């Protein structure tokens, strides 16, 4: 967390280093919640712009400096996603670019549509979780963090993390079953996610 | 083993490369519960490969540099925050303005810059009174406040505050206007209020040290009295059995009614003299006083006197200020008709001599019973009537009014009354 004081002073290199450190995980968090890669990327950029504007006023928790800073970033991300959902509810629209993305010039457009449908429904399911469950799931399955790392990050015990993980998986499973779609046959094609 | 631990163990094995089926085979008794959870977890594994593309990263870093450059630009905080602060500052300024100006108007006194505003604002309640009674009462109340302002300013500065005085007259005029639409009782109340204002103005004039202030106050009092005189209707409509005056012209020539008693007296003014009158200096012969009717709202006329007409001996050519001066004679001869007056005048005053403007000079509500025994008329033939009302008979008496040759039943000591048989007032005795 030696980057943080330099970032607070406005050092461009420190800001870019922080971006490289946190951008993907925050992008995943946003993407998991809004299921639109382009919008998720824009919101991730906006997130770091807000960080630059307000980082000078951020007071770090010296006992858990990294955890407190990333928790702050996730709070910004959560606010951005909530704002996005509010705006989407006010003016629901399906842009032409969204449609083109779904049926873009991919070698296997059918496969691409399936993958996007999978992540759209996963995103909806993740939205039903509590914030703690969501962070555990994203940390474990998105970041590949161990229980100990997640526990340290969230300031909880490993047992609590296992319990949160179990309840989150149950909730997701129930949601996906209730949705009626059996995604068992859909294989996650990692190459089509980008 | 708790299911959460089994799930965690399976997830770790899957991360190490085991398949879902192998994990389920390790926990066959929990397989039914584990299967959907592990399937869901397998789908979530795809999240790990969700990453920003290189192009998205580059675009983001350009945006971050711009944000950094914008942040590092020197700008005074106030200037940067001004657009956001503008509505708040405007609201604060507006509130402050209202508080300061409102306070200044509220506490303003006559003569202050904000006083005309206060006068205007205080008129507002009257505008929302939709009944004539309420409007008249409110106007009279406002006039009372202006009178208080006049008094306060006079005591403070020794002069008259023109705005307050003008507003007082305007509000009293409005009160009389609205009172005109009221019943007798409510109208009397307003009349009494306005009359009180006139009297207080006159009394203020008497204590004003400044001549100009004295004249202004006296003129204002006269204006109010004139307004009252115009406002008061003819008394015939009153329900009291008082005899109705024959005409607004001097009734000294009123003919006796044919149906009257054999005596058939005319309504002859019987002026009396009071002590104040006796103390007053004699008037020059050229300015012999004339009688002008006095509208007297007070009802304290002696019970033995029936329709008595209060006349004041104001000088016909005297200025209102002189009329109101306490140094002037204050006698108000009481004209006591000795017989019921007729409605038909037998003579009118000469057209060249218009009736004098009714004034409200110093009045005396003297009655025959108030006089010393030796000065009381010997015989007063008059029917008892109800107490006088404000709509007393109006009688004009002018020096030119000829005496009627009709017989009189009233014996009036001319030397006491100071009025000749023709109804003209004579100067009081110099002794």
Interface residues (C-beta under 8 A of the other chain):
Chain A: X10 X12 X15 X16 X19 X23 X24 X27 X28 X31 X32 X37 X41 X44 X45 X48 X49 X52 X53 X118 X119 X122 X137 X138 X140 X141 X142 X143 X144 X147 X162 X163 X165 X166 X169 X170 X172 X173 X176 X177 X183 X184 X186 X188 X190 X193 X194
Chain B: X3 X4 X5 X7 X8 X11 X15 X36 X37 X39 X40 X41 X42 X43 X44 X45 X46 X47 X48 X49 X50 X51 X52 X53 X56 X57 X59 X60 X61 X63 X64 X65 X67 X68 X71 X72
